[in-house]
Structures are given as C-alpha cells and as structure tokens.
Amino acid sequence: MRAQEKLAIREERAGSTLTKADVLRLKAEAHADFTQRISYWADIIGVRPERVTIRNQKSRWGSCSARKTINLNCQLMRFGERERDYVVVHELCHMKEFNHGQRFWSLVEGYFPDFLLARKTLSEALILKVEV
C-alpha cells in the first residue's frame, strides 16, 4: 500500500469516535482478556509485572515502567489475538531489556516469531477518539 493510500485511510478513520460506553465495555473486556494473556506469557518469559492497568491511551498501545507496571490500551480489543499477544510480549520483554535495542527485539522475536505482522497491523491502525 502506498503512502498516499495509507494517508487516505487514516483521514477517513479520523472521524471515527468511541462513546464513553464503548470505552467502558472495551475496558471490561480488556481486563478479562489481558489478565489471562499476561499470566500465560509472563510464565513463558519468566517475569512477573507488579501491576497491570487498562487505559484508553491516546497514542500508545502499551507501555512498561521501570517499576514493572504494564499499561495496556483498551482499544487493543478491536484487534485479533495476534496483535494483543504481540503487545503483551513486547511489554513483558521490557522487564528483561528496558530499551528498543537489538537484544530487546531478539527477545521479542524469540517468544513471538511473527511479531512483525502484528506490529505492522497496529502501526497502520488509528487510535480512536472518545466522544465528549
């Protein structure tokens, strides 16, 4: 897909919004889904987050703090399991390698070999605005 086509798709989606009720529903679904997903992947990777929060973030799909708090965007529930697993693995790997260097990406790939597909899908997606 060419850059102009991608821009047209993003502009078309830019008018898309979520209601507050949509966000509450996504947060509830995300809490149940990510509780299981994090438990599964944390056991495999050999780490344990101190805290997990589900938010409606404006610019990130997830983050991991130095205090081992993982924040996940409830809008990830709009995507498939591959994308949700990728974000979980990505953030859990930050607990071993707190940067985006080559060792970090090697860790991610070791646990989730097709991470590039999920990353591409998420990078092309738009985080929707909440209706006020």
N, C-alpha and C positions, 0 to 999 in steps of 0.2 A: 504494500500500500504506500503510495507517495505521500509526501509531507502535506501537500495541499488537500488530499482526501482526508487525512487524519485531522487536519485543522477544521475541515467542514463538519466532520462527525462530532468533534468536541464542541464546536459552536452550536450545533443542533441540540446537543445534550445539555448545553449550558443553561437552557431554560428549565431543565428538569429540577424538580424540588421534591423534598420529602416533607410530610407533615410531622408534627410532633408525635402523633400517634404512630406513624410509621417508624420513627426513631425508637420509641418505647418498645414496639414489637421486635425490631431488629436487635435491640439490646438484650431483651429476654431470650431470644433465640440464640444470640451470640454467647451469652453466659452459659447456657446449657451445652452448646456445641464446643466452645473453647475449653471448658472445664475438662471434658473428656480428651479432646485433642492435645492439650498441653500435658496432661497426665501421661498419655501414650508416648509422645515424643520426648518428654523430659526423661522418662525411664530409658529410652533408647540412647539418648545423647549423654545421659549421666549427669544432669544438672537439675536443680530444683529452684524455681523462682520463689522469692519471698512473698510476692504479691502480684496479682493479675487484675487489671482494670479494663473495663469495656467502656469506650467512649465514642462519641460521634466527632472524630477529629476532622479538621478541615483540610489538612494537607499531607497526612501520613496514614499509611495502612497499619503501622505498628511502630513501637519503639521499645528499647530496653535501657533502663537506667543503671548506673553503677551500683545502686542499692538492690539490684536484682528485681526491680519492678518491671513487669511487662505490661504495656498498654496496647490494646488492640482496638481497631476501628470497627464499630458495629456494622458499618457498611460492607465489610467483607462477607457478610451473609448474602449479599447479592451475587456472589461468585460461587464457583464449584469447590469441591473438596480439595482439588489440586492447589488452587490459589490460597485457600485457608491454611492448608498444611504447609505450604511454602512460607507464608508469613510467620507461622508458629516456629518452624525450624529455623528460619532466619533470626528471629529474636532470641530463641534459646541458644543458638550458636554464639550470639554476642556475649553470653555468660561465660564462654570459654575464650573468646577472642573479641575484645571490645573495640573493634575498628572494622573497616571495609577493605583490609589488605588481602593479599594473595592467600595467606593462611586461613583467613576467615572464609573466603569463597571456596577454598578447598574443603573446609569442614562442611559447609552447606551442601556442596555437590556430593560429598561422601555419604551424607544422610538422605539427600533428596536429589538424585541424578538429573531429573528433568526440570530443575528449578528455573531454567531459562525460559521455558514455555509459560510458566506461571508468572514469572517476573514481567514478561512481555505483555501478557494479558492485563496485568494490573497497571503497568506503565501507560497503557493506551486508554485506560478507563478514567472516568471523571468522578471525583468525589462530589456527590450531590449536595446541594444547599438545602437547608431546612427552611420551610415556610414559616414566616413570622406571623 
